[in-house]
Amino acid sequence: MATPKFDRISVEFSRRINDPVAAADNAGKVLSADERTAYVNKALFKYQHDIWMQLGGDVKKFIQVFPELVVIRTVLIGASARYTIANPNLDFFALVSGKLATSGKYVNAAPKEKYQIFTSGFNPTFAPSTDYPQMVELSGTIYMFPTSIVSTNLEIAFISLPVNPTDGAFLTQAGAYDSPFYDLHNSAIVDIAEELYRIDTAQSA
């Protein structure tokens, strides 16, 4: 399949390191197409990670910069009032919000530190209710509160990672999934790929 954004990043990267290619699937004299793909993937991850850290992990600020990284998917909250993140959501990074499919009620994405408060009932004033349900993601599992909300579809909005959502693998040139970033970020991603390449070649020199 076509991966136009990924390809543009790869070709621009080849020119930056004076190893120009006409197309992303072409080998250069210095790097093969697969080697360039590896650098592009590392750059995609580092770019997202760096901005996330710069913003202190603030979800609202992050999605103002990268609205294109927010995806909406429907998952099944099982009989245990939880959903374990799996195919086709292995590009999951951070919860934004949710909505119960049946009632249409908004589900707040609570911070991770609220998990034990919710499970212990320590602070009943702010306890989740059927009118104000909440969810917490911990270690790849989304927990619903109150726990009486079971066996129902939940529409979740979350920040995605630049990976294949079906298996969590890195993106591939001409693969099924393209770079999730808007094109306006391409040059910044290439900057990082070039930096990583320069570090590697300096170390191996």
PyMOL commands that set and color helices and strands:
alter all, ss='L'
color gray80, all
select helices_A, chain A and resi 4-16+33-54+59-65+67-69+112-120+124-126+183-204
alter helices_A, ss='H'
color red, helices_A
select strands_A, chain A and resi 70-77+82-84+92-100+106-109+134-138+141-145+152-160
alter strands_A, ss='S'
color yellow, strands_A
deselect
rebuild
show_as cartoon
